[in-house]
Amino acid sequence: MKLTVKNVIDLWFAEDTPIRRYKIKINPKPWQICQQVGQEFKAPSGRTDPTQYRKSDKVAFARLVLAGLAETEVYTEQGLYELA
């Protein structure tokens, strides 16, 4: 799965279907980051129910997830360089 804002939104906010469960299964790291961000995320609109989030709230969530993924990739790359 290409890591884009739209794909992260679809992964986290979409209705639970077999296709979504498969995407979660083959993309465990993005799903893990989504769960971490989801625990502490405060929507910019102030809404507390994820089913009532505005598009801007979902985009903000996805950007945090992508930032978290980028951060973990930097650590992974540094670890690889240290091993070489």
HELIX and SHEET records of a PDB file:
HELIX    1   1 VAL A    5  PHE A   13  1                                   9    
HELIX    2   2 PRO A   18  ILE A   26  1                                   9    
HELIX    3   3 PRO A   28  GLU A   40  1                                  13    
HELIX    4   4 PRO A   50  GLN A   52  5                                   3    
HELIX    5   5 LYS A   55  LEU A   83  1                                  29    
END                                                                             
